[in-house]
Amino acid sequence: MNHIKVLRPERVIQFGEGGFLRGFADWMLQHINETSNFNGSVVVVQPIETGMCEKLSEQDCVYTHIIRGAEGMDTKIIDVISRCINPYNNYDEYLKLAENPELRFILSNTTEAGIAYRKEDRLTDTPPVSFPAKVTALLYKRFELGLDGFIFLPCELIDKNGQELKAIILKYADDWDLGVDFKNWVEYNNVFCNTLVDRIVTGYPRGETIDLGYVDNMVNTSEYFHLWVIEGPKSIGDEIPFDIAGLNVIITDNLEKYRTRKVRILNGAHTAMVPYAMLKGFETVKSCVDDEEMLKYIKSCIFDEIIPTLDLPKQELLNYANSVLERFSNPYIKHMLSSIALNSVSKFKVRVLPSILEYINRTGCIPKNLLIAFASLIQFYKTPMANDDQEIMDYMKKASTRKILANDSLWGQDCSFLTDEVIRYENQFFG
């Protein structure tokens, strides 16, 4: 790769070198550097012992990111990462990051299991095993130096990720007897944001031939769509000018309405369509939206029955819904319905049932298409295609529709009041 790397001040510490952060946050920071005076680079910290930092460092932490979708293709060289640090090989170099007052942000994606407490971790470990323990050690060093704290933007897919990270750090502060002054400094000199991230990053294009004109062993791919909702002070947008770069980043004091939008529209459409589509013989999400009848059904679920139950501005909801359908049609993403179908009962309870109940509450009417989805779900579990806890599958296969709907352990409430309508659609569509 013949690329002259731009040297910028290190302003961000990033735990995680995988495809998601490189195709999401680092891609954004590259745009921000190119369109504003942010002028910052990222120091990547490898959060676990086995990782890709060595491979990334071999090409000076420069890589190609390719965005692909129905919209077309866009290729960009990303040089925002200054260097990688492996704390398992050089823990002193990791702790030395605490000494740099220009480092202002900490990003992370250590998987859903990464923000977790491990009681065996100690301050004297080099390094501690868990991600929160590593952060606690870094924060304590910075506290001792009398420097200000960080703004945390965790990208792990857990609810209230920032609050959870802070709670575990404070628990380590107690375990390690770091003192009340340190705990106050963590609380008042750092900002722990809850965030919601949304982008499908498909990673290295294995099995494909992409002619870049140069060798890049860390090439990364993703869809066009991206969304980062940050629950935190508006001043974050002054320090990282997302808006100037035209990025789909929302800084808000209430993340939950955006999480609900995603769960109900994106995830809800997936869960509503899958049993119905698989019973009809469809295999992928794209095959569903390519079919005129299935696309009509999906649109009816989203626009006629889900959106009327949500409280964000209507145009905002319509724009998001249209982007979801565009994502479903991405020819570069083969999203198997069978993978979405895993644990469909618990998913339906969280993603679809709230829309059914709220639609009835607001309109006094039955949402026909979502009830068809409910009928399809019950019929789906009578087939070998269902993939769930064995006890749930056995029950769903043998129990009557009336008993299934009345089982509050499945749905969190008795849904038997829907029995007549669900049975009607079972008879209509599945005879």
LOPAFI-735214 format. One record per residue (C-alpha): residue in three letters; x, y, z. Coordinates in steps of 0.02 Angstrom, whole numbers, plus 50000, padded with zeros to 5 digits. Layout:
ALAXYZ...
//
This chain:
MET500005000050000ASN500805016249942HIS500075028450068ILE500885042750162LYS500175041850337VAL499625058150416LEU500335060450591ARG499085067950713PRO499045070550903GLU498395055450998ARG496685060051069VAL495765043451080ILE496135027051168GLN495225012551088PHE495014995451168GLY494764983651023GLU495554981650853GLY494194971150771GLY493204974650615PHE491744983450699LEU492684998050778ARG493804999850625GLY492275000450512PHE491245011450627ALA492125023250749ASP493805023950658TRP492945026450490MET491985040950570LEU493545048750646GLN494395047750476HIS492955057850401ILE493015070050546ASN494885072950523GLU494605076150338THR493165088450361SER493575097850521ASN494985103850632PHE494805089050751ASN496555082950704GLY496625067650814SER497255049850805VAL496805033750895VAL497915022751004VAL497245005050996VAL497414993951150GLN497204975351123PRO495964970251259ILE496314951551261GLU497914941551248THR497584934951073GLY497154948150944MET497604956750781CYS498694971050841GLU500284963150774LYS499484960550603LEU498814978350601SER500504985450654GLU501374976350511GLN500534988450391ASP500785003750502CYS498975002750562VAL498355008650392TYR496974998850306THR495625000150174HIS493785001250217ILE492504996950082ILE490675001650100ARG489504991349990GLY487634990849964ALA486214993949844GLU486835011949843GLY488495006949763MET490265005349830ASP491465017449916THR493285013849957LYS494295023850082ILE496035021850158ILE495955023850348ASP497525030450432VAL496775037150594ILE497585023750704SER499295029650763ARG499895013450843CYS499374997850935ILE499824993151113ASN499734975251176PRO499674976751367TYR500094958251382ASN501794961651302ASN502104979451362TYR501044984251512ASP502134999251555GLU501795006751383TYR499945004551415LEU499995013451584LYS501035027251507LEU499465032451411ALA498845040051575GLU500225053151564ASN499595061151403PRO498375075351443GLU497845076551259LEU497045059351269ARG495225063651298PHE494115049251240ILE494035030651275LEU493105019751148SER492825001251169ASN492044985951091THR492554971051195THR490974960851151GLU489444959351263ALA490484948951385GLY491844962151396ILE491014974051520ALA491034961451662TYR491714960351839ARG493074947651876LYS493424946552062GLU495144938652038ASP495864954351955ARG497104964552057LEU497924981552034THR499614972952039ASP499214961651891THR500164966051732PRO498894966851658PRO497254962751745VAL496194951151638SER494544960351623PHE494294976051520PRO493534986151665ALA495004981251778LYS496254987151646VAL495315003651635THR495295005451824ALA497185003451831LEU497395016751695LEU496195028651783TYR497085026651949LYS498745031051869ARG497965046451789PHE497155051451955GLU498845050352042LEU499575061851911GLY498245074951948LEU497565075051770ASP495765076351712GLY494785060751665PHE494045054351503ILE492425053851405PHE491935035651385LEU491005030051229PRO490795011151249CYS490075002251097GLU489694985451179LEU487934979351141ILE487254979351317ASP485944990551395LYS486645005851484ASN488425001051436GLY489215016951507GLN488355015551675GLU488814997251689LEU490645000751651LYS490705014451783ALA489865003351913ILE491174989651888ILE492615002251896LEU491945008752062LYS491814990852125TYR493654988052085ALA494035004452175ASP493244996752330ASP494074979852306TRP495784987752284ASP495565000652424LEU495935015152306GLY495075027652420VAL493585039152420ASP494525053152331PHE494845041852182LYS493025036252179ASN492455054452180TRP493675058252040VAL492965043751937GLU491215050151969TYR491475068651937ASN493005070151823ASN492465057251695VAL490945055851583PHE490235038451554CYS489025039151407ASN487755025851366THR487765022651180LEU486815013351045VAL487765008050889ASP487055001550726ARG488024996150574ILE488304979250495VAL490184977250475THR490524961950368GLY492394961950400TYR493734954450288PRO492964948850122ARG493464930550132GLY493204920649974GLU493054936349869THR494284943949747ILE494384962749767ASP495704971449661LEU496354986149762GLY497964987449664TYR498944983949823VAL499034970949962ASP497984974350117ASN497814960150241MET496684970650354VAL495414976650225ASN493714979050304THR491944979850233SER490264986350292GLU488564992450236TYR488235010950205PHE487045013650350HIS487775019450515LEU487005026250675TRP487815031150839VAL486665037350977ILE487625044751123GLU486755048551286GLY487805062351358PRO488135081151362LYS487945090851200SER489715097451226ILE490375080851161GLY489865086950989ASP490965102351013GLU492495091451047ILE492135078850909PRO491205088250771PHE490165073850704ASP488925085850625ILE490225094750518ALA490695077850443GLY488865074350403LEU488825058550509ASN487255050150575VAL487685053250758ILE486375058650884ILE486875066151052THR485385065551168ASP484855065251350ASN483685050551315LEU484375035751220GLU482905024151259LYS481735031051126TYR483065027150993ARG483365009851064THR481485006851059ARG481435012950878LYS482805000650829VAL482074985950926ARG480304988650862ILE480674993050679LEU482294984350631ASN482294969550750GLY480394968850755ALA480254967650565HIS481544953650565THR480634943750699ALA478904946650625MET479404941350450VAL480504926150487PRO479254912550536TYR478014918350403ALA479364918750270MET480194902350317LEU478524893350316LYS478354899750137GLY480084893250089PHE481134909250092GLU482934907850153THR483684925350163VAL483124942850209LYS483544949150035SER482494935749953CYS481014942150056VAL481174960250001ASP481464954649821ASP479764946049823GLU478304957849789GLU477064949049907MET478304947350051LEU478894965250033LYS477084971150042TYR476854961250202ILE478454968050281LYS477984985950235SER476244983650309CYS477004977550473ILE478194992250484PHE477235007050414ASP475445002450460GLU475654993850628ILE477354997150709ILE477685015550671PRO475985021350740THR476505014450910LEU478095025150924ASP478295042850988LEU479735050250887PRO479305062850749LYS478415053750608GLN479615059050470GLU481085053250574LEU480235036250595LEU479835035250409ASN481625039350361TYR482285026050479ALA481045013150415ASN481525016650234SER483355014650279VAL482944997850359LEU482144991550199GLU483644997650099ARG484784988050218PHE483734972450197SER484044973350008ASN485944974450020PRO486614962049891TYR488264960249986ILE487464953950147LYS486774936150149HIS485734936750307MET484994919450334LEU483234918950405SER483724903350502SER485014913250602ILE483734926550647ALA482504912850696LEU483564907050843ASN482584909251007SER481114917150916VAL479904915851064SER480954927051178LYS481334938651032PHE479484940250989LYS479084944751169VAL480324959351166ARG480264964950984VAL478484962150920LEU477244959451062PRO477474977251131SER476964984150960ILE475414973050958LEU474884978551132GLU475244996951102TYR474324996750935ILE472784989551020ASN472955002251161ARG473075017151043THR471835012150909GLY470654999550989CYS470954988550836ILE471914972550803PRO473534974150702LYS473164961150569ASN474914958550501LEU475754957150671LEU474404944550722ILE474824934850563ALA476614935050627PHE476024928250796ALA475034914350709SER476554910550600LEU477684909650753ILE476574896550835GLN476474886250675PHE478354888050648TYR478694879650815LYS477694864450757THR479034861550624PRO480854855350633MET481434872850580ALA481214879950755ASN482824882450854ASP482614886551038ASP482764879551212GLN482194861351203GLU480884863651339ILE480104878251245MET480124868851079ASP479304853551158TYR477954864151238MET477584874451081LYS477474858750975LYS476194850051086ALA475164864051165SER473604871651088THR473614889451025ARG472484894651168LYS473664887451299ILE475194894951214LEU474434912351213ALA473874910751394ASN475614905651454ASP476264921251541SER477974913251568LEU478234914651379TRP477524932151349GLY477624940651519GLN475724941351525ASP474164931551477CYS473854934651291SER472334923251277PHE471264938351230LEU472094936951058THR471604918551036ASP470124920450917GLU471074931850798VAL472664921350800ILE471694905350767ARG470764913950626TYR472424918150541GLU473094900750574ASN471594893450484GLN471704906150344PHE473564904150306PHE474024886850369GLY472364877550355
//
